[in-house]
Amino acid sequence: MSREKKKALFAGLVAHVETEIATMRKAAYDAAEAATHAEAKPENDKDTRALEASYLAAGQASRVAELENALKLLVGIELKDIGKATPICATAVITLEDDDGAHSMFFMSPHGGGVRLDLELEGGTRASVQVVTPQSPLGKALLGRLHGDVIEVRGKSGLREMTIIDVW
């Protein structure tokens, strides 16, 4: 697969994180506004609306900071050219085949686990690529492996064997 396709995947992940940051910033602002609004003033010593709203605002502001740090990390990553003889590492795109012959594509990234990205393949077909982090069970099973290796991952339906059929 081409380097341009990997760049497109990566750009999609960065855009997703940027959108998430904007959404969380708005939520944190709205919660802070609610905490300081005149209607949030306690009516008695048992009324904790303003306090609860301030806790929510603080939690959301903390999430914004986490996402901003993740974005900095992502932007600083070098997209690596990974081939069949290269061990799987960050920025690898991996295609797995399960026992039933079904194929799944994954993008190894330090952030964004679970995010689904759309990828245009040759011939105009599209594929869904799921972001997987090295900390996840699948990510741990994939790290350092090579094209052709068989991995085992325990999931909801038990132990699954999958073969690495493509890495780029």
C-alpha positions, 0 to 999 in steps of 0.5 A: 500500500502507498505511503499516501494512504497511510498519511490519509489514515493518520490525517483522519485520526488527527482530525478525529482528535481535533474534533474531540478536543473542540467538543470537550472544550465546549462541554467544559465551557458550558459546565463552567457557565452552569456552575457560575450562573445565577440560577446555580446559586445554592438555595440552602445548605443541601443544594449542591448544583453549583458544586457538581457543575464545577466538578464536571467542568474540572473533569472536562477541562482535564480531558481537554488537556489529555486530548491536547497532549495526545494530539501533540504526541500524534503530530510528532510521530514519524510515519514509518515504512513497514514491510513484510520483514519489519516488526510491527510497531507504531504507524503500522497498518495491519490486515488480519485474517481470522479462522473464518477467512474474514479480513480486518484492518488495524492502524497501530497508534499510541492514541485513539484506540477503537476509532474507526477510520475510512480508507480508500483502496485500489479500485475505488473500494473502501475499507474500515480501519480500526485504530489499536493502541499498543496497550490493548490486548490486540496491540500487545499481540501484534507488537514485534510480530511479522507478516505471516505470524499467527497471533492469539487474542482472547475476546468476548467469544474466547480465544481467537487465532488470526494470521497477519496477512499484510503489513505496511 
